[in-house]
Amino acid sequence: MNNYDIIFVGSGAAGVFAAYEFTKLQTNKSVLVIDAGNDIYRRSCPITAGKVENCIGCKPCNIMQGFGGAGTLSDGKYNITTEFGGDLHTILGEKKAIDLMEYVDQVMVSFDQEESKLYETTSTNLKTLCLKNNLHLLDAKVRHFGTDRNQEILKKIYAYTKDTVDYAFNTIADQVDYEDGRYLVHTNKGNFTCKNLVLASGRSGSKWMAKIFDKFSIETKSNKVDIGVRVELPAEVFKHLTDEVYEAKIVFKSDKYNDMVRTFCMNPYGNVVAENTNGLITVNGHAYADKDKLSANTNFALLVSNTLTQPFKDSNEYGESIARLSNMLGGGVLMQRFGDLVKGRRSSERRMKKCFTKPTLKATPGDLSLVIPKRQLDSIIEMIYQLDKIAPGTANEDTLLYGVEVKFYNSQVSIDQNFQTKMPGLYAIGDGSGLTHSLSQASASGIQVARILNDL
């Protein structure tokens, strides 16, 4: 039996920054961080070579699990804002939330060997350009470290924390019991006890966290799921936007359905990649900092938010069913030229050979209209034509669409201003809490809960 003052389940962004803060504070608490995945040095994924078929079903999945969480092999992009990326400000207040995200940014920069630019949308005329075309550019500060530098920074944070905080990798948490003021965490590598237990297992641990919340009758509220496509086009089309703000978070309200469509995870000169989430192949994107690894394309997601109510309330299951259909038809990720989509025909190998936009992911040419529901697809097509007004060329015939891109969100758990549930000493932070949806906000929640627990 291993006894600790505090145990974190999950070493994603929230767990990593909690470990950092405990180390900086020179805590006298005994702290353990459990994760089902690998340490930072053993996290690599064959899919990143650009071919979906490279996925060999690693267990644990190095894309989704391990030190740094799902953000480790992503784009390394930190958005400092409360306009998107979660609702941290609803329990901490606007100023406190921004201050914590600024602090996270300072920590990242302090471990970075190179100087990275902090982009801002507030001082740009792009907002006016968007408004003139019925689009809305959200305010944010953006720092891009790149997939490669992000991993190097996380290695340094791990080295900084490992003598203060204990880590248990490849350790799968199962049952959690509570007795005599202490929590007993059952894992495949033995049992651990603690007075304070912090659930920070991210989106990949959503079903496990839901099981724990159900066991202790902790109230949760269904969250949304975002369904859409990843757009890939020549970088020159969006260059005037990305050179100024790097990532343009643009929102559009569709005319036909009045649905909200938004850009997400914009990657100038980046690569489209596949993800394996609990056996489902979906699409994502990232960009390197190393100029030798840059592509000629920019990619970004177009997502439509969906929140289901009665009689079926499981928004994530709805998203999973669409991803399964895509996997069934395309063996993974489907790819279609925009021109083929609007003309009602599938993209084929023959048509792709004539395509001027060269794909950065080897995906299956096909027909997205057989996978994505009409309502979402109509709204996405509307958004593409609207973006074409501020970035001419977006609606070109050879613009590529990859599907599906699905963003799953954990059910939002009922917590107080200290991230504590109704159970004494049981906390929920990061994306696993349903409160945060970004690296910056998840990291900020880890900082704050570490400060709270260190003072107890």
C-alpha positions as a printed NumPy array, in Angstrom:
array([[  0.   ,   0.   ,   0.   ],
       [  1.35 ,   3.419,  -0.987],
       [  0.064,   6.371,   1.015],
       [  0.122,   9.966,  -0.225],
       [ -1.325,  13.297,   0.798],
       [ -2.479,  14.026,  -2.761],
       [ -2.979,  11.838,  -5.831],
       [ -3.641,  13.118,  -9.357],
       [ -5.143,  10.716, -11.877],
       [ -3.881,  12.015, -15.213],
       [ -0.686,  13.76 , -16.266],
       [ -2.172,  15.912, -19.   ],
       [ -1.853,  19.693, -19.073],
       [ -3.656,  20.075, -15.73 ],
       [ -1.583,  17.412, -13.968],
       [  1.697,  18.645, -15.454],
       [  1.195,  22.218, -14.317],
       [ -0.006,  21.115, -10.893],
       [  3.266,  19.176, -10.559],
       [  5.191,  22.249, -11.687],
       [  3.494,  24.469,  -9.12 ],
       [  4.044,  22.   ,  -6.25 ],
       [  7.726,  21.924,  -7.174],
       [  8.014,  25.692,  -7.377],
       [  6.284,  26.061,  -4.008],
       [  8.701,  23.507,  -2.519],
       [  5.747,  21.631,  -1.134],
       [  5.985,  19.459,   1.948],
       [  3.061,  17.362,   0.706],
       [  3.567,  13.907,  -0.728],
       [  2.174,  13.946,  -4.277],
       [  1.641,  11.141,  -6.78 ],
       [  0.63 ,  11.537, -10.429],
       [ -0.828,   8.419, -12.071],
       [ -1.164,   8.03 , -15.843],
       [ -2.202,   5.161, -18.091],
       [  0.287,   6.275, -20.755],
       [  4.032,   6.544, -21.185],
       [  6.498,   9.066, -19.858],
       [  7.443,  11.973, -22.132],
       [ 10.542,  10.22 , -23.515],
       [  8.61 ,   7.252, -24.914],
       [  5.763,   9.139, -26.536],
       [  5.867,   8.801, -30.315],
       [  3.171,   7.878, -32.804],
       [  3.464,   6.141, -36.194],
       [  0.429,   8.074, -37.481],
       [  2.46 ,  11.299, -37.446],
       [  4.3  ,   9.97 , -40.484],
       [  1.219,  11.075, -42.443],
       [ -0.506,   7.749, -43.141],
       [ -3.608,   6.534, -41.305],
       [ -2.64 ,   2.923, -41.955],
       [  0.472,   3.469, -39.843],
       [ -1.747,   3.21 , -36.746],
       [ -0.941,  -0.114, -35.082],
       [ -3.255,   0.338, -32.111],
       [ -0.581,   1.077, -29.511],
       [ -1.684,   0.427, -25.939],
       [ -1.434,   2.929, -24.419],
       [ -2.165,   5.305, -27.292],
       [  0.742,   7.765, -27.429],
       [ -1.396,  10.441, -29.09 ],
       [ -3.961,  10.548, -26.297],
       [ -2.195,   9.341, -23.141],
       [  1.034,   9.884, -21.265],
       [  2.917,  12.826, -19.78 ],
       [  1.481,  16.037, -21.196],
       [ -1.769,  14.381, -22.24 ],
       [ -3.389,  14.754, -25.657],
       [ -1.713,  18.155, -26.023],
       [  1.829,  16.743, -26.146],
       [  1.848,  15.679, -29.797],
       [ -0.497,  18.463, -30.854],
       [  0.33 ,  21.894, -32.176],
       [  1.681,  23.409, -28.946],
       [ -0.661,  26.364, -29.263],
       [ -1.69 ,  28.291, -26.128],
       [ -4.621,  30.71 , -26.382],
       [ -4.943,  33.263, -23.592],
       [ -8.623,  34.118, -23.604],
       [-11.965,  33.443, -21.946],
       [-13.924,  33.816, -25.205],
       [-13.277,  30.177, -26.118],
       [-11.418,  27.165, -24.776],
       [-13.565,  26.641, -21.698],
       [-15.421,  28.3  , -18.858],
       [-12.716,  28.662, -16.214],
       [-13.785,  32.262, -15.638],
       [-17.243,  31.171, -14.476],
       [-15.81 ,  29.867, -11.198],
       [-12.649,  31.96 , -10.849],
       [-13.699,  35.266, -12.368],
       [-12.423,  36.864, -15.573],
       [ -9.287,  38.496, -14.132],
       [ -8.151,  35.465, -12.133],
       [ -8.594,  33.154, -15.114],
       [ -6.598,  35.444, -17.427],
       [ -3.887,  35.937, -14.797],
       [ -3.449,  32.169, -14.476],
       [ -3.245,  31.709, -18.244],
       [ -0.66 ,  34.499, -18.45 ],
       [  1.288,  32.672, -15.742],
       [  1.156,  29.434, -17.741],
       [  2.484,  31.331, -20.744],
       [  5.401,  32.702, -18.688],
       [  6.276,  29.199, -17.488],
       [  6.267,  27.8  , -21.018],
       [  8.452,  30.643, -22.288],
       [ 10.891,  30.165, -19.398],
       [ 11.53 ,  26.558, -20.486],
       [ 11.771,  27.404, -24.187],
       [ 15.181,  27.872, -25.785],
       [ 13.855,  29.994, -28.631],
       [ 11.861,  33.203, -28.741],
       [  8.28 ,  32.765, -29.904],
       [  5.966,  35.582, -30.857],
       [  2.841,  36.373, -28.862],
       [  0.114,  37.198, -31.386],
       [ -2.887,  39.372, -30.51 ],
       [ -6.218,  39.869, -32.254],
       [ -7.256,  43.014, -30.372],
       [ -5.024,  45.366, -32.341],
       [ -5.883,  44.119, -35.815],
       [ -8.19 ,  45.395, -38.544],
       [ -9.174,  41.81 , -39.321],
       [-11.993,  42.13 , -36.836],
       [-13.531,  44.899, -38.929],
       [-13.048,  42.883, -42.109],
       [-14.855,  39.937, -40.531],
       [-17.74 ,  42.053, -39.258],
       [-18.274,  43.515, -42.735],
       [-18.809,  39.954, -43.954],
       [-21.047,  38.671, -41.155],
       [-18.17 ,  36.872, -39.443],
       [-16.932,  37.367, -35.896],
       [-13.252,  37.219, -34.924],
       [-12.819,  36.302, -31.256],
       [-10.258,  38.113, -29.107],
       [ -7.24 ,  36.175, -27.878],
       [ -3.522,  36.221, -27.353],
       [ -1.882,  33.25 , -29.058],
       [  1.543,  31.699, -28.511],
       [  2.618,  28.909, -30.869],
       [  5.468,  26.652, -29.791],
       [  4.997,  23.971, -32.435],
       [  4.673,  20.236, -31.961],
       [  8.418,  19.707, -31.817],
       [  9.293,  22.478, -29.333],
       [  6.253,  21.681, -27.206],
       [  7.668,  18.207, -26.538],
       [ 11.07 ,  19.611, -25.625],
       [  9.5  ,  22.054, -23.158],
       [  7.501,  19.242, -21.553],
       [ 10.682,  17.174, -21.161],
       [ 12.226,  20.04 , -19.203],
       [  9.143,  20.405, -17.004],
       [  9.253,  16.677, -16.294],
       [ 12.92 ,  16.898, -15.314],
       [ 12.14 ,  19.891, -13.105],
       [  9.328,  18.122, -11.216],
       [ 10.356,  14.459, -10.984],
       [ 12.334,  14.827,  -7.735],
       [  9.42 ,  16.535,  -5.963],
       [  6.453,  14.636,  -7.393],
       [  6.209,  10.864,  -7.82 ],
       [  5.002,   9.587, -11.188],
       [  3.441,   6.209, -11.966],
       [  3.186,   5.682, -15.73 ],
       [  1.454,   2.769, -17.476],
       [ -0.719,   2.694, -14.386],
       [ -4.435,   2.299, -15.042],
       [ -6.776,   3.529, -12.325],
       [ -9.859,   1.385, -11.894],
       [-12.061,   1.531,  -8.819],
       [-12.05 ,   4.333,  -6.235],
       [-13.295,   3.795,  -2.682],
       [-13.704,   6.261,   0.182],
       [-13.408,   5.282,   3.823],
       [-12.386,   7.056,   7.031],
       [-11.529,  10.291,   5.257],
       [ -9.179,   8.707,   2.698],
       [ -9.514,   7.592,  -0.89 ],
       [ -8.342,   4.177,  -2.045],
       [ -7.382,   4.071,  -5.742],
       [ -7.198,   0.583,  -7.228],
       [ -4.811,   0.238, -10.188],
       [ -3.169,  -2.483, -12.27 ],
       [  0.009,  -1.821, -10.288],
       [ -1.401,  -1.962,  -6.797],
       [ -3.445,   0.268,  -4.529],
       [ -2.736,   3.837,  -3.46 ],
       [ -4.382,   5.917,  -0.749],
       [ -4.656,   9.655,  -0.234],
       [ -6.585,  12.316,   1.613],
       [ -7.099,  14.454,  -1.485],
       [ -7.806,  12.917,  -4.878],
       [ -7.734,  15.021,  -8.052],
       [ -9.351,  13.61 , -11.181],
       [ -7.525,  15.074, -14.193],
       [ -7.698,  12.305, -16.767],
       [ -8.758,  14.509, -19.686],
       [-11.067,  13.573, -22.519],
       [ -9.589,  10.1  , -22.954],
       [-10.641,   9.303, -19.381],
       [-14.127,  10.744, -19.664],
       [-15.986,   7.455, -19.326],
       [-13.892,   6.406, -16.333],
       [-14.475,   9.742, -14.606],
       [-18.216,   9.477, -15.294],
       [-18.195,   6.107, -13.523],
       [-16.557,   7.644, -10.446],
       [-19.003,  10.554, -10.39 ],
       [-21.929,   8.128, -10.646],
       [-20.586,   6.043,  -7.794],
       [-20.493,   9.048,  -5.455],
       [-23.769,  10.527,  -6.814],
       [-22.002,  13.672,  -8.02 ],
       [-24.138,  15.731, -10.371],
       [-22.974,  16.142, -13.97 ],
       [-24.468,  18.024, -16.884],
       [-24.316,  16.854, -20.49 ],
       [-21.901,  18.848, -22.59 ],
       [-21.785,  19.51 , -26.315],
       [-19.971,  17.663, -29.092],
       [-18.45 ,  19.43 , -32.105],
       [-18.724,  17.733, -35.491],
       [-17.089,  18.92 , -38.681],
       [-14.247,  18.67 , -41.153],
       [-10.628,  19.718, -41.432],
       [ -9.981,  22.111, -44.297],
       [ -6.647,  22.118, -46.13 ],
       [ -5.688,  24.721, -48.72 ],
       [ -2.582,  26.515, -50.02 ],
       [ -1.044,  28.629, -47.259],
       [ -1.147,  31.731, -49.469],
       [ -4.943,  31.835, -49.198],
       [ -4.884,  32.55 , -45.448],
       [ -1.436,  34.153, -45.285],
       [ -2.769,  37.697, -44.683],
       [ -4.683,  36.336, -41.651],
       [ -2.137,  33.937, -40.176],
       [  0.808,  36.335, -40.57 ],
       [ -1.039,  38.824, -38.394],
       [ -2.824,  36.708, -35.766],
       [ -1.457,  33.182, -36.429],
       [ -4.774,  31.579, -35.472],
       [ -8.012,  33.289, -36.446],
       [-10.906,  32.043, -34.3  ],
       [-13.862,  33.004, -36.478],
       [-17.529,  32.303, -35.717],
       [-20.412,  32.319, -38.219],
       [-24.147,  31.854, -37.691],
       [-25.54 ,  29.891, -40.626],
       [-28.464,  31.384, -42.492],
       [-30.296,  28.122, -43.136],
       [-30.276,  26.585, -39.672],
       [-29.068,  29.408, -37.429],
       [-26.309,  27.063, -36.203],
       [-22.95 ,  28.295, -34.931],
       [-19.973,  27.268, -37.053],
       [-16.421,  28.104, -36.005],
       [-12.846,  27.731, -37.121],
       [-10.669,  25.726, -34.769],
       [ -6.976,  24.819, -34.458],
       [ -5.562,  26.756, -37.393],
       [ -2.137,  25.519, -38.5  ],
       [ -0.248,  27.73 , -40.967],
       [  2.16 ,  25.666, -43.082],
       [  1.053,  22.654, -41.071],
       [  0.078,  19.024, -41.546],
       [ -3.2  ,  17.181, -41.305],
       [ -2.922,  14.166, -38.99 ],
       [ -5.123,  11.301, -37.865],
       [ -5.953,  10.48 , -34.246],
       [ -6.998,   7.2  , -32.687],
       [ -9.425,   7.951, -29.869],
       [-10.543,   4.764, -28.134],
       [-10.406,   2.893, -31.445],
       [-12.039,   5.643, -33.528],
       [ -9.932,   7.291, -36.225],
       [-10.627,  11.016, -36.477],
       [ -8.71 ,  13.884, -38.037],
       [ -6.731,  16.768, -36.524],
       [ -3.89 ,  19.091, -37.496],
       [ -0.621,  20.501, -36.206],
       [  2.389,  22.55 , -37.26 ],
       [  6.077,  22.38 , -36.415],
       [  8.293,  25.228, -35.303],
       [ 11.207,  23.872, -37.356],
       [ 11.071,  25.638, -40.73 ],
       [ 12.461,  22.563, -42.472],
       [  9.316,  20.652, -41.484],
       [  6.785,  23.196, -42.745],
       [  4.374,  22.258, -45.528],
       [  2.959,  24.449, -48.309],
       [ -0.545,  24.275, -46.85 ],
       [ -2.599,  25.708, -44.023],
       [ -5.229,  23.573, -42.315],
       [ -8.005,  24.306, -39.841],
       [-11.198,  22.711, -38.617],
       [-14.734,  23.897, -39.277],
       [-16.92 ,  22.664, -36.446],
       [-20.649,  22.771, -35.748],
       [-21.631,  22.537, -32.081],
       [-24.304,  20.021, -31.103],
       [-26.017,  19.728, -27.715],
       [-28.631,  16.996, -27.43 ],
       [-31.474,  16.958, -24.913],
       [-34.528,  14.69 , -24.825],
       [-34.941,  11.818, -25.392],
       [-31.285,  11.074, -26.241],
       [-28.825,  13.165, -24.265],
       [-25.442,  11.548, -24.936],
       [-23.81 ,  14.084, -27.277],
       [-20.517,  12.175, -27.28 ],
       [-22.187,   8.94 , -28.377],
       [-23.772,  10.867, -31.257],
       [-20.326,  12.087, -32.341],
       [-18.837,   8.611, -31.965],
       [-21.52 ,   7.109, -34.232],
       [-20.629,   9.56 , -37.002],
       [-16.914,   8.783, -36.604],
       [-17.661,   5.049, -36.808],
       [-19.548,   5.573, -40.067],
       [-16.568,   7.45 , -41.525],
       [-14.233,   4.667, -40.431],
       [-16.536,   2.064, -41.97 ],
       [-16.693,   3.795, -45.364],
       [-13.127,   5.054, -45.579],
       [-11.151,   2.693, -43.401],
       [-10.263,   5.762, -41.335],
       [-10.244,   9.339, -42.595],
       [-12.22 ,  10.34 , -45.701],
       [-11.019,  13.135, -47.998],
       [-13.017,  15.111, -50.569],
       [-12.374,  18.122, -52.786],
       [-14.754,  20.993, -52.065],
       [-15.674,  21.178, -55.742],
       [-16.73 ,  17.534, -55.739],
       [-18.79 ,  18.011, -52.595],
       [-20.856,  20.91 , -53.925],
       [-21.345,  19.112, -57.265],
       [-22.692,  16.042, -55.465],
       [-20.008,  13.606, -56.569],
       [-17.405,  11.619, -54.697],
       [-13.725,  12.355, -54.99 ],
       [-11.851,   9.488, -56.597],
       [ -8.201,   8.587, -57.044],
       [ -8.491,   9.814, -60.64 ],
       [ -9.85 ,  13.221, -59.599],
       [ -7.298,  13.552, -56.812],
       [ -4.463,  13.15 , -59.348],
       [ -5.653,  16.392, -60.959],
       [ -5.929,  18.233, -57.632],
       [ -3.623,  21.261, -57.293],
       [ -3.723,  21.119, -53.479],
       [ -1.418,  18.323, -52.391],
       [ -2.726,  16.523, -49.286],
       [ -0.429,  16.221, -46.267],
       [ -2.313,  13.159, -44.981],
       [ -2.824,  10.03 , -47.035],
       [ -6.57 ,   9.545, -46.622],
       [ -9.289,   7.755, -48.585],
       [-10.949,   9.791, -51.369],
       [-14.699,   9.595, -50.906],
       [-17.98 ,  11.376, -50.284],
       [-18.438,  13.202, -46.98 ],
       [-22.165,  13.655, -47.638],
       [-22.568,   9.934, -46.89 ],
       [-21.119,  10.481, -43.412],
       [-21.814,  13.95 , -42.05 ],
       [-25.484,  14.801, -41.404],
       [-27.034,  17.254, -43.864],
       [-27.6  ,  19.957, -41.273],
       [-23.96 ,  20.129, -40.253],
       [-22.682,  19.755, -43.827],
       [-24.924,  22.545, -45.141],
       [-23.687,  24.867, -42.391],
       [-20.049,  24.016, -43.155],
       [-20.554,  24.747, -46.866],
       [-22.133,  28.105, -45.965],
       [-19.142,  28.924, -43.767],
       [-16.663,  28.091, -46.549],
       [-18.378,  30.491, -48.935],
       [-18.432,  33.158, -46.221],
       [-14.712,  32.706, -45.477],
       [-14.069,  33.053, -49.194],
       [-15.14 ,  36.699, -48.886],
       [-12.283,  37.529, -46.48 ],
       [ -9.822,  34.941, -47.831],
       [-10.504,  34.531, -51.568],
       [ -9.62 ,  31.03 , -52.629],
       [-11.154,  29.266, -49.643],
       [-14.035,  28.029, -51.815],
       [-11.771,  26.865, -54.64 ],
       [-12.617,  23.534, -56.232],
       [ -9.354,  21.971, -54.978],
       [ -9.751,  22.972, -51.336],
       [ -9.567,  19.683, -49.43 ],
       [-11.973,  18.557, -46.72 ],
       [-11.089,  15.699, -44.367],
       [-13.639,  13.988, -42.191],
       [-14.605,  13.572, -39.686],
       [-13.227,  15.888, -37.075],
       [-15.   ,  15.389, -33.769],
       [-14.272,  17.239, -30.53 ],
       [-15.614,  15.372, -27.526],
       [-16.27 ,  17.163, -24.255],
       [-16.648,  15.613, -20.841],
       [-19.878,  16.131, -18.992],
       [-19.518,  19.188, -16.802],
       [-19.223,  18.097, -13.195],
       [-20.614,  20.115, -10.297],
       [-17.638,  21.703,  -8.491],
       [-17.133,  24.726,  -6.247],
       [-14.713,  27.638,  -6.678],
       [-11.891,  25.381,  -5.415],
       [-12.649,  22.638,  -7.999],
       [-13.941,  20.403,  -5.195],
       [-16.97 ,  18.172,  -5.702],
       [-19.524,  17.543,  -2.987],
       [-17.259,  14.718,  -1.782],
       [-14.652,  16.04 ,   0.688],
       [-11.185,  15.994,  -0.818],
       [-12.357,  14.913,  -4.298],
       [-11.476,  17.424,  -7.025],
       [-11.975,  17.587, -10.791],
       [ -9.795,  19.744, -13.054],
       [ -8.755,  20.123, -16.683],
       [-10.747,  18.943, -19.666],
       [-11.922,  15.961, -17.631],
       [-14.032,  18.291, -15.518],
       [-15.904,  19.569, -18.567],
       [-14.934,  23.076, -17.492],
       [-11.871,  23.591, -19.711],
       [-11.336,  22.768, -23.399],
       [ -7.842,  24.099, -24.102],
       [ -4.207,  23.747, -23.095],
       [ -4.114,  27.179, -21.462],
       [ -7.247,  26.759, -19.373],
       [ -6.503,  23.158, -18.382],
       [ -2.976,  24.138, -17.326],
       [ -4.352,  27.096, -15.367],
       [ -6.741,  24.835, -13.447],
       [ -3.781,  22.64 , -12.445],
       [ -1.864,  25.664, -11.141],
       [ -4.802,  26.854,  -9.086],
       [ -5.687,  23.508,  -7.486],
       [ -2.017,  22.953,  -6.561],
       [ -1.967,  26.296,  -4.741],
       [ -5.188,  25.414,  -2.926],
       [ -4.038,  21.942,  -1.859],
       [ -0.571,  23.141,  -0.859],
       [ -2.151,  25.576,   1.609],
       [ -4.367,  22.979,   3.28 ]])
